[in-house]
Amino acid sequence: MEALFTSTAVVALAEIGDKTQLLAILLATRFKKPVPIILGILAATLANHFLAALLGASVASIFQQNWFHYLVAAGFLAMAIWTLIPDKIDDLEDKPARFGAFVTTTIAFFLVEMGDKTQIATVALGAQFHQVGLVTMGTTLGMLIANVPAVFLGHELLRRVPLKVVRIVAASLFAVIGLWLLIQGPGSF
């Protein structure tokens, strides 16, 4: 259960103010259909994070050497720094969508999540826990915890939530995990 709870907490905090959360607000404003948008977020996240967790667990099982442990720890520390940098969506085009809310959301979320900090965190969590299913469930739950309110509350949520504080808390969580892995040393996962 540690894999599930840690994955949920890490991604829920890291996702606040992230470009995918801003995308959720944009899509909610454009389509005004929350259920298909939420289902699109769910579908895209399950697919993307399953592949990321699988990659992390697979690489970790191949490279059981000490250096890989330190690489994962350094990855969490890098995520702490990356989390402090605010995200924005630069290309907010207001042209009509080619597909409906579900398909547009699924494709957009899957693509925007590629190389995003939550996807990289999912790879690291998969490497740390070797539990692809629980990590995928946890990171997907974390994405939904952060994005479902964004779909319903939109810009009002961004106006009221102090994103700087949330970024600091999320960065601290990544740093604590990275430091914990360094202190634990090789063989802790």
PAGULO-325810 format. One record per residue (C-alpha): residue number from 1; residue in three letters; x negated, y, z. Coordinates in nm, 4 decimals, always signed. Each point is the difference from the previous one (the first is absolute). Layout:
BEGIN
<rec><num>NUM</num><residu>ALA</residu><u>X</u><v>Y</v><w>Z</w></rec>
...
This chain:
BEGIN
<rec><num>1</num><residu>MET</residu><u>+0.0000</u><v>+0.0000</v><w>+0.0000</w></rec>
<rec><num>2</num><residu>GLU</residu><u>-0.3022</u><v>+0.2282</v><w>+0.0413</w></rec>
<rec><num>3</num><residu>ALA</residu><u>-0.0373</u><v>+0.0077</v><w>-0.3793</w></rec>
<rec><num>4</num><residu>LEU</residu><u>+0.3648</u><v>+0.1040</v><w>-0.0436</w></rec>
<rec><num>5</num><residu>PHE</residu><u>+0.0024</u><v>+0.2693</v><w>+0.2696</w></rec>
<rec><num>6</num><residu>THR</residu><u>-0.3402</u><v>+0.1448</v><w>-0.0868</w></rec>
<rec><num>7</num><residu>SER</residu><u>+0.0832</u><v>+0.0097</v><w>-0.3718</w></rec>
<rec><num>8</num><residu>THR</residu><u>+0.3336</u><v>+0.1698</v><w>+0.0676</w></rec>
<rec><num>9</num><residu>ALA</residu><u>-0.1487</u><v>+0.2657</v><w>+0.2275</w></rec>
<rec><num>10</num><residu>VAL</residu><u>-0.3016</u><v>+0.0737</v><w>-0.2192</w></rec>
<rec><num>11</num><residu>VAL</residu><u>+0.2009</u><v>+0.0473</v><w>-0.3196</w></rec>
<rec><num>12</num><residu>ALA</residu><u>+0.2933</u><v>+0.1846</v><w>+0.1609</w></rec>
<rec><num>13</num><residu>LEU</residu><u>-0.2365</u><v>+0.2602</v><w>+0.1429</w></rec>
<rec><num>14</num><residu>ALA</residu><u>-0.2247</u><v>+0.0187</v><w>-0.3062</w></rec>
<rec><num>15</num><residu>GLU</residu><u>+0.2988</u><v>+0.0435</v><w>-0.2315</w></rec>
<rec><num>16</num><residu>ILE</residu><u>+0.1284</u><v>+0.3187</v><w>+0.1646</w></rec>
<rec><num>17</num><residu>GLY</residu><u>-0.0834</u><v>+0.2862</v><w>-0.2331</w></rec>
<rec><num>18</num><residu>ASP</residu><u>-0.1452</u><v>-0.2428</v><w>-0.2566</w></rec>
<rec><num>19</num><residu>LYS</residu><u>+0.0659</u><v>+0.0513</v><w>-0.3711</w></rec>
<rec><num>20</num><residu>THR</residu><u>+0.2423</u><v>-0.2955</v><w>-0.0069</w></rec>
<rec><num>21</num><residu>GLN</residu><u>+0.2065</u><v>+0.1633</v><w>+0.2722</w></rec>
<rec><num>22</num><residu>LEU</residu><u>+0.0043</u><v>+0.3189</v><w>-0.2040</w></rec>
<rec><num>23</num><residu>LEU</residu><u>+0.1028</u><v>-0.2122</v><w>-0.2996</w></rec>
<rec><num>24</num><residu>ALA</residu><u>+0.2889</u><v>-0.1446</v><w>+0.2052</w></rec>
<rec><num>25</num><residu>ILE</residu><u>+0.1207</u><v>+0.3532</v><w>+0.0738</w></rec>
<rec><num>26</num><residu>LEU</residu><u>-0.0310</u><v>+0.0978</v><w>-0.3659</w></rec>
<rec><num>27</num><residu>LEU</residu><u>+0.1942</u><v>-0.3083</v><w>-0.1158</w></rec>
<rec><num>28</num><residu>ALA</residu><u>+0.2700</u><v>+0.0544</v><w>+0.2633</w></rec>
<rec><num>29</num><residu>THR</residu><u>+0.0406</u><v>+0.3587</v><w>-0.1159</w></rec>
<rec><num>30</num><residu>ARG</residu><u>+0.0109</u><v>-0.1006</v><w>-0.3656</w></rec>
<rec><num>31</num><residu>PHE</residu><u>+0.2313</u><v>-0.3032</v><w>+0.0154</w></rec>
<rec><num>32</num><residu>LYS</residu><u>+0.2044</u><v>+0.0589</v><w>+0.3177</w></rec>
<rec><num>33</num><residu>LYS</residu><u>+0.0427</u><v>-0.3803</v><w>+0.0269</w></rec>
<rec><num>34</num><residu>PRO</residu><u>-0.1741</u><v>-0.1145</v><w>+0.3203</w></rec>
<rec><num>35</num><residu>VAL</residu><u>+0.0749</u><v>-0.3748</v><w>-0.0179</w></rec>
<rec><num>36</num><residu>PRO</residu><u>-0.1589</u><v>-0.0671</v><w>-0.3424</w></rec>
<rec><num>37</num><residu>ILE</residu><u>-0.2971</u><v>+0.2161</v><w>+0.0995</w></rec>
<rec><num>38</num><residu>ILE</residu><u>-0.0508</u><v>-0.1914</v><w>+0.3254</w></rec>
<rec><num>39</num><residu>LEU</residu><u>+0.0322</u><v>-0.3335</v><w>-0.1827</w></rec>
<rec><num>40</num><residu>GLY</residu><u>-0.2531</u><v>+0.1220</v><w>-0.2579</w></rec>
<rec><num>41</num><residu>ILE</residu><u>-0.2429</u><v>+0.0954</v><w>+0.2788</w></rec>
<rec><num>42</num><residu>LEU</residu><u>+0.0521</u><v>-0.3454</v><w>+0.1538</w></rec>
<rec><num>43</num><residu>ALA</residu><u>-0.0584</u><v>-0.1864</v><w>-0.3276</w></rec>
<rec><num>44</num><residu>ALA</residu><u>-0.3085</u><v>+0.2012</v><w>-0.0964</w></rec>
<rec><num>45</num><residu>THR</residu><u>-0.1536</u><v>-0.0219</v><w>+0.3467</w></rec>
<rec><num>46</num><residu>LEU</residu><u>+0.0578</u><v>-0.3756</v><w>+0.0321</w></rec>
<rec><num>47</num><residu>ALA</residu><u>-0.1702</u><v>-0.0625</v><w>-0.3336</w></rec>
<rec><num>48</num><residu>ASN</residu><u>-0.2842</u><v>+0.2476</v><w>+0.0475</w></rec>
<rec><num>49</num><residu>HIS</residu><u>-0.0781</u><v>-0.0825</v><w>+0.3615</w></rec>
<rec><num>50</num><residu>PHE</residu><u>+0.0279</u><v>-0.3761</v><w>-0.0510</w></rec>
<rec><num>51</num><residu>LEU</residu><u>-0.2689</u><v>+0.0237</v><w>-0.2673</w></rec>
<rec><num>52</num><residu>ALA</residu><u>-0.2107</u><v>+0.2299</v><w>+0.2200</w></rec>
<rec><num>53</num><residu>ALA</residu><u>+0.0272</u><v>-0.2262</v><w>+0.3078</w></rec>
<rec><num>54</num><residu>LEU</residu><u>-0.0738</u><v>-0.3047</v><w>-0.2140</w></rec>
<rec><num>55</num><residu>LEU</residu><u>-0.3083</u><v>+0.1711</v><w>-0.1417</w></rec>
<rec><num>56</num><residu>GLY</residu><u>-0.1210</u><v>+0.0929</v><w>+0.3492</w></rec>
<rec><num>57</num><residu>ALA</residu><u>+0.0545</u><v>-0.3488</v><w>+0.1415</w></rec>
<rec><num>58</num><residu>SER</residu><u>-0.1571</u><v>-0.1655</v><w>-0.3054</w></rec>
<rec><num>59</num><residu>VAL</residu><u>-0.3088</u><v>+0.2175</v><w>+0.0026</w></rec>
<rec><num>60</num><residu>ALA</residu><u>-0.0378</u><v>-0.0475</v><w>+0.3760</w></rec>
<rec><num>61</num><residu>SER</residu><u>+0.0182</u><v>-0.3789</v><w>-0.0333</w></rec>
<rec><num>62</num><residu>ILE</residu><u>-0.2680</u><v>+0.0025</v><w>-0.2716</w></rec>
<rec><num>63</num><residu>PHE</residu><u>-0.2353</u><v>+0.2389</v><w>+0.1791</w></rec>
<rec><num>64</num><residu>GLN</residu><u>-0.0215</u><v>-0.1247</v><w>+0.3573</w></rec>
<rec><num>65</num><residu>GLN</residu><u>-0.3300</u><v>+0.1760</v><w>+0.0514</w></rec>
<rec><num>66</num><residu>ASN</residu><u>-0.0799</u><v>+0.2612</v><w>+0.2621</w></rec>
<rec><num>67</num><residu>TRP</residu><u>-0.0269</u><v>+0.2810</v><w>-0.2536</w></rec>
<rec><num>68</num><residu>PHE</residu><u>+0.3595</u><v>-0.0506</v><w>-0.1132</w></rec>
<rec><num>69</num><residu>HIS</residu><u>+0.1227</u><v>+0.0491</v><w>+0.3574</w></rec>
<rec><num>70</num><residu>TYR</residu><u>-0.1828</u><v>+0.3308</v><w>+0.0165</w></rec>
<rec><num>71</num><residu>LEU</residu><u>+0.1337</u><v>+0.0950</v><w>-0.3441</w></rec>
<rec><num>72</num><residu>VAL</residu><u>+0.3594</u><v>-0.0475</v><w>+0.1242</w></rec>
<rec><num>73</num><residu>ALA</residu><u>-0.0762</u><v>+0.2031</v><w>+0.3144</w></rec>
<rec><num>74</num><residu>ALA</residu><u>-0.1542</u><v>+0.2762</v><w>-0.2144</w></rec>
<rec><num>75</num><residu>GLY</residu><u>+0.3103</u><v>-0.0137</v><w>-0.2202</w></rec>
<rec><num>76</num><residu>PHE</residu><u>+0.2219</u><v>+0.0797</v><w>+0.2985</w></rec>
<rec><num>77</num><residu>LEU</residu><u>-0.2298</u><v>+0.2857</v><w>+0.1021</w></rec>
<rec><num>78</num><residu>ALA</residu><u>+0.0121</u><v>+0.1361</v><w>-0.3565</w></rec>
<rec><num>79</num><residu>MET</residu><u>+0.3811</u><v>-0.0253</v><w>+0.0117</w></rec>
<rec><num>80</num><residu>ALA</residu><u>-0.0067</u><v>+0.2126</v><w>+0.3156</w></rec>
<rec><num>81</num><residu>ILE</residu><u>-0.1791</u><v>+0.2762</v><w>-0.1878</w></rec>
<rec><num>82</num><residu>TRP</residu><u>+0.2167</u><v>-0.0385</v><w>-0.3121</w></rec>
<rec><num>83</num><residu>THR</residu><u>+0.3174</u><v>+0.0255</v><w>+0.2090</w></rec>
<rec><num>84</num><residu>LEU</residu><u>-0.0987</u><v>+0.3483</v><w>+0.1134</w></rec>
<rec><num>85</num><residu>ILE</residu><u>+0.0125</u><v>+0.1269</v><w>-0.3603</w></rec>
<rec><num>86</num><residu>PRO</residu><u>+0.3552</u><v>+0.1123</v><w>-0.0886</w></rec>
<rec><num>87</num><residu>ASP</residu><u>+0.1584</u><v>-0.1556</v><w>-0.3098</w></rec>
<rec><num>88</num><residu>LYS</residu><u>+0.2071</u><v>+0.1820</v><w>-0.2590</w></rec>
<rec><num>89</num><residu>ILE</residu><u>+0.1699</u><v>-0.0874</v><w>-0.3245</w></rec>
<rec><num>90</num><residu>ASP</residu><u>-0.1432</u><v>+0.2208</v><w>-0.2708</w></rec>
<rec><num>91</num><residu>ASP</residu><u>+0.2072</u><v>-0.1067</v><w>-0.2986</w></rec>
<rec><num>92</num><residu>LEU</residu><u>+0.3583</u><v>+0.0601</v><w>+0.1097</w></rec>
<rec><num>93</num><residu>GLU</residu><u>+0.1766</u><v>-0.0105</v><w>-0.3294</w></rec>
<rec><num>94</num><residu>ASP</residu><u>+0.3684</u><v>+0.0820</v><w>+0.0068</w></rec>
<rec><num>95</num><residu>LYS</residu><u>+0.0907</u><v>-0.1780</v><w>-0.3225</w></rec>
<rec><num>96</num><residu>PRO</residu><u>+0.2769</u><v>-0.2617</v><w>+0.0040</w></rec>
<rec><num>97</num><residu>ALA</residu><u>-0.1010</u><v>-0.3516</v><w>+0.0984</w></rec>
<rec><num>98</num><residu>ARG</residu><u>-0.0106</u><v>-0.2601</v><w>-0.2727</w></rec>
<rec><num>99</num><residu>PHE</residu><u>+0.1309</u><v>-0.2746</v><w>+0.2298</w></rec>
<rec><num>100</num><residu>GLY</residu><u>+0.2337</u><v>-0.0077</v><w>+0.2984</w></rec>
<rec><num>101</num><residu>ALA</residu><u>-0.0933</u><v>+0.0706</v><w>+0.3607</w></rec>
<rec><num>102</num><residu>PHE</residu><u>-0.1013</u><v>-0.3590</v><w>+0.0868</w></rec>
<rec><num>103</num><residu>VAL</residu><u>-0.2248</u><v>-0.0662</v><w>-0.3011</w></rec>
<rec><num>104</num><residu>THR</residu><u>-0.1534</u><v>+0.3483</v><w>+0.0083</w></rec>
<rec><num>105</num><residu>THR</residu><u>-0.0732</u><v>-0.0317</v><w>+0.3738</w></rec>
<rec><num>106</num><residu>THR</residu><u>-0.1409</u><v>-0.3522</v><w>-0.0313</w></rec>
<rec><num>107</num><residu>ILE</residu><u>-0.2354</u><v>+0.0901</v><w>-0.2832</w></rec>
<rec><num>108</num><residu>ALA</residu><u>-0.1009</u><v>+0.3367</v><w>+0.1462</w></rec>
<rec><num>109</num><residu>PHE</residu><u>-0.0671</u><v>-0.1377</v><w>+0.3495</w></rec>
<rec><num>110</num><residu>PHE</residu><u>-0.1951</u><v>-0.2980</v><w>-0.1291</w></rec>
<rec><num>111</num><residu>LEU</residu><u>-0.2223</u><v>+0.2213</v><w>-0.2146</w></rec>
<rec><num>112</num><residu>VAL</residu><u>-0.0447</u><v>+0.2819</v><w>+0.2519</w></rec>
<rec><num>113</num><residu>GLU</residu><u>-0.0892</u><v>-0.2523</v><w>+0.2700</w></rec>
<rec><num>114</num><residu>MET</residu><u>-0.2913</u><v>-0.1357</v><w>-0.2094</w></rec>
<rec><num>115</num><residu>GLY</residu><u>-0.3195</u><v>+0.1077</v><w>+0.1727</w></rec>
<rec><num>116</num><residu>ASP</residu><u>+0.1976</u><v>+0.1932</v><w>+0.2611</w></rec>
<rec><num>117</num><residu>LYS</residu><u>-0.1179</u><v>-0.0014</v><w>+0.3605</w></rec>
<rec><num>118</num><residu>THR</residu><u>+0.2855</u><v>-0.2286</v><w>+0.1094</w></rec>
<rec><num>119</num><residu>GLN</residu><u>-0.0930</u><v>-0.2528</v><w>-0.2692</w></rec>
<rec><num>120</num><residu>ILE</residu><u>-0.3661</u><v>+0.0126</v><w>+0.1030</w></rec>
<rec><num>121</num><residu>ALA</residu><u>+0.1093</u><v>-0.0389</v><w>+0.3628</w></rec>
<rec><num>122</num><residu>THR</residu><u>+0.2054</u><v>-0.3043</v><w>-0.1030</w></rec>
<rec><num>123</num><residu>VAL</residu><u>-0.3079</u><v>-0.1564</v><w>-0.1624</w></rec>
<rec><num>124</num><residu>ALA</residu><u>-0.1952</u><v>+0.0607</v><w>+0.3220</w></rec>
<rec><num>125</num><residu>LEU</residu><u>+0.2827</u><v>-0.1372</v><w>+0.2158</w></rec>
<rec><num>126</num><residu>GLY</residu><u>+0.0205</u><v>-0.3097</v><w>-0.2212</w></rec>
<rec><num>127</num><residu>ALA</residu><u>-0.3764</u><v>-0.0457</v><w>+0.0416</w></rec>
<rec><num>128</num><residu>GLN</residu><u>+0.0217</u><v>+0.0492</v><w>+0.3752</w></rec>
<rec><num>129</num><residu>PHE</residu><u>+0.2962</u><v>-0.2270</v><w>+0.0759</w></rec>
<rec><num>130</num><residu>HIS</residu><u>-0.0028</u><v>-0.2586</v><w>-0.2844</w></rec>
<rec><num>131</num><residu>GLN</residu><u>+0.3809</u><v>-0.0062</v><w>+0.0232</w></rec>
<rec><num>132</num><residu>VAL</residu><u>+0.1302</u><v>+0.1206</v><w>-0.3349</w></rec>
<rec><num>133</num><residu>GLY</residu><u>+0.3692</u><v>-0.0454</v><w>+0.0832</w></rec>
<rec><num>134</num><residu>LEU</residu><u>-0.0078</u><v>+0.1803</v><w>+0.3345</w></rec>
<rec><num>135</num><residu>VAL</residu><u>-0.2221</u><v>+0.2803</v><w>-0.1298</w></rec>
<rec><num>136</num><residu>THR</residu><u>+0.2290</u><v>+0.0472</v><w>-0.3025</w></rec>
<rec><num>137</num><residu>MET</residu><u>+0.3098</u><v>+0.0032</v><w>+0.2220</w></rec>
<rec><num>138</num><residu>GLY</residu><u>-0.1631</u><v>+0.2430</v><w>+0.2415</w></rec>
<rec><num>139</num><residu>THR</residu><u>-0.1302</u><v>+0.2422</v><w>-0.2599</w></rec>
<rec><num>140</num><residu>THR</residu><u>+0.3317</u><v>-0.0096</v><w>-0.1865</w></rec>
<rec><num>141</num><residu>LEU</residu><u>+0.1873</u><v>+0.0680</v><w>+0.3232</w></rec>
<rec><num>142</num><residu>GLY</residu><u>-0.2387</u><v>+0.2877</v><w>+0.0696</w></rec>
<rec><num>143</num><residu>MET</residu><u>+0.0667</u><v>+0.1456</v><w>-0.3464</w></rec>
<rec><num>144</num><residu>LEU</residu><u>+0.3754</u><v>-0.0227</v><w>+0.0590</w></rec>
<rec><num>145</num><residu>ILE</residu><u>-0.0253</u><v>+0.1543</v><w>+0.3472</w></rec>
<rec><num>146</num><residu>ALA</residu><u>-0.1782</u><v>+0.2997</v><w>-0.1501</w></rec>
<rec><num>147</num><residu>ASN</residu><u>+0.1906</u><v>+0.0294</v><w>-0.3295</w></rec>
<rec><num>148</num><residu>VAL</residu><u>+0.3647</u><v>-0.0800</v><w>+0.0773</w></rec>
<rec><num>149</num><residu>PRO</residu><u>+0.0386</u><v>+0.3132</v><w>+0.2155</w></rec>
<rec><num>150</num><residu>ALA</residu><u>-0.1725</u><v>+0.1955</v><w>-0.2787</w></rec>
<rec><num>151</num><residu>VAL</residu><u>+0.2596</u><v>-0.1241</v><w>-0.2489</w></rec>
<rec><num>152</num><residu>PHE</residu><u>+0.2877</u><v>+0.1094</v><w>+0.2235</w></rec>
<rec><num>153</num><residu>LEU</residu><u>-0.1450</u><v>+0.3146</v><w>+0.1561</w></rec>
<rec><num>154</num><residu>GLY</residu><u>-0.2285</u><v>+0.1155</v><w>-0.2809</w></rec>
<rec><num>155</num><residu>HIS</residu><u>-0.1561</u><v>+0.3406</v><w>+0.0312</w></rec>
<rec><num>156</num><residu>GLU</residu><u>+0.1564</u><v>+0.0571</v><w>+0.3430</w></rec>
<rec><num>157</num><residu>LEU</residu><u>-0.2181</u><v>-0.2794</v><w>+0.1407</w></rec>
<rec><num>158</num><residu>LEU</residu><u>-0.3192</u><v>+0.1560</v><w>-0.1373</w></rec>
<rec><num>159</num><residu>ARG</residu><u>+0.1022</u><v>+0.3383</v><w>+0.1390</w></rec>
<rec><num>160</num><residu>ARG</residu><u>+0.0498</u><v>-0.1321</v><w>+0.3549</w></rec>
<rec><num>161</num><residu>VAL</residu><u>-0.2709</u><v>-0.2637</v><w>+0.0402</w></rec>
<rec><num>162</num><residu>PRO</residu><u>-0.3459</u><v>+0.1391</v><w>+0.0818</w></rec>
<rec><num>163</num><residu>LEU</residu><u>-0.1909</u><v>-0.1934</v><w>-0.2673</w></rec>
<rec><num>164</num><residu>LYS</residu><u>-0.3371</u><v>+0.1141</v><w>+0.1308</w></rec>
<rec><num>165</num><residu>VAL</residu><u>+0.0671</u><v>-0.1668</v><w>+0.3365</w></rec>
<rec><num>166</num><residu>VAL</residu><u>+0.1283</u><v>-0.3147</v><w>-0.1703</w></rec>
<rec><num>167</num><residu>ARG</residu><u>-0.3112</u><v>-0.0155</v><w>-0.2203</w></rec>
<rec><num>168</num><residu>ILE</residu><u>-0.2222</u><v>+0.0365</v><w>+0.3081</w></rec>
<rec><num>169</num><residu>VAL</residu><u>+0.1850</u><v>-0.2813</v><w>+0.1801</w></rec>
<rec><num>170</num><residu>ALA</residu><u>-0.0187</u><v>-0.2257</v><w>-0.3075</w></rec>
<rec><num>171</num><residu>ALA</residu><u>-0.3700</u><v>+0.0797</v><w>-0.0497</w></rec>
<rec><num>172</num><residu>SER</residu><u>-0.0620</u><v>-0.0780</v><w>+0.3668</w></rec>
<rec><num>173</num><residu>LEU</residu><u>+0.1723</u><v>-0.3363</v><w>-0.0395</w></rec>
<rec><num>174</num><residu>PHE</residu><u>-0.2177</u><v>-0.0886</v><w>-0.3001</w></rec>
<rec><num>175</num><residu>ALA</residu><u>-0.3103</u><v>+0.1131</v><w>+0.1900</w></rec>
<rec><num>176</num><residu>VAL</residu><u>+0.0921</u><v>-0.2072</v><w>+0.3066</w></rec>
<rec><num>177</num><residu>ILE</residu><u>+0.0472</u><v>-0.3118</v><w>-0.2150</w></rec>
<rec><num>178</num><residu>GLY</residu><u>-0.3310</u><v>+0.0628</v><w>-0.1791</w></rec>
<rec><num>179</num><residu>LEU</residu><u>-0.1863</u><v>+0.0567</v><w>+0.3265</w></rec>
<rec><num>180</num><residu>TRP</residu><u>+0.1683</u><v>-0.3022</v><w>+0.1590</w></rec>
<rec><num>181</num><residu>LEU</residu><u>-0.1204</u><v>-0.2166</v><w>-0.2890</w></rec>
<rec><num>182</num><residu>LEU</residu><u>-0.3522</u><v>+0.1383</v><w>+0.0361</w></rec>
<rec><num>183</num><residu>ILE</residu><u>-0.0016</u><v>-0.0695</v><w>+0.3742</w></rec>
<rec><num>184</num><residu>GLN</residu><u>+0.1476</u><v>-0.3495</v><w>-0.0486</w></rec>
<rec><num>185</num><residu>GLY</residu><u>-0.2762</u><v>-0.0829</v><w>-0.2453</w></rec>
<rec><num>186</num><residu>PRO</residu><u>-0.0003</u><v>-0.2715</v><w>-0.2664</w></rec>
<rec><num>187</num><residu>GLY</residu><u>+0.2199</u><v>-0.3003</v><w>+0.0651</w></rec>
<rec><num>188</num><residu>SER</residu><u>+0.2892</u><v>+0.2052</v><w>+0.1445</w></rec>
<rec><num>189</num><residu>PHE</residu><u>+0.2158</u><v>-0.0684</v><w>-0.3060</w></rec>
